[in-house]
């Protein structure tokens, strides 16, 4: 695979149709598109400041959810598993991500019909992929992913998810593999011996690890303080307008070449 001089974040500009984004659990609220674009710009600026090379995917103005690039792919080592989003309106987002990854030397696999899977339902911790069973990800796709990643020395654990869009809306991991989860979103025992911390706010279950830094939504200050007390550097970012479209800090980028939480 072609080496990169720096870890990479794949990102995409918000669509002018962001206000029409698919919603599953939130009531639709007005979105200030210009503020959403400004917040997204702040988000990607933060990723760049944390040492990530920004790779901009082609704009998709006709796709309201196109900015949420995480849902299009699951990357394991040098293999990119292209997702098949559960929302039909989102399936046109996948091809451009696959092309970008092919250009960077990744081997491509795909989740195939009738299975559906969103990348936001896949949480990698150590050598385990926890995969949420949600309205967007089904058992057929989970079985396909298991067959693709077991030869890569990974195991897949299916996780029941309640009341939120994706697994990573409810639970993510800190650099050391400790889980941060919204109480009631997922059963804590599914993570085995890993410690599970209770997020202080609904937005606190979705945190983004960039090296040893943890990016947290500005809507989750208590969670940020909890993580800081664990000894991690924390960066807060305001994505309030994007959160109205059921976004979190993980869903607006695909990180390449960064350590997986809980490894080492």
Secondary structure, DSSP 8 states (H G I E B T S, - for coil): ----SS-EEEE----TTGGG---SSS------HHHHHHHHHHHHHHHHHTT-EEEE----TT-TTTT-GGGGEEEETTEEEE-B-SSGGGGGGHHHHHHHHHHTT-EEEE--TT--B-GGGEEEETTEEEEEESSS--HHHHHHHHHHHGGGT-EEEEEEB-SSSSHHHHEEE-TTS-EEE-TTTB-GGGGTTS-EEE-SSGGGG--EEETTEEEEETT-HHHHHHHHHTT-EEEEE--HHHHTTT--SSTT-EEESS--TT--
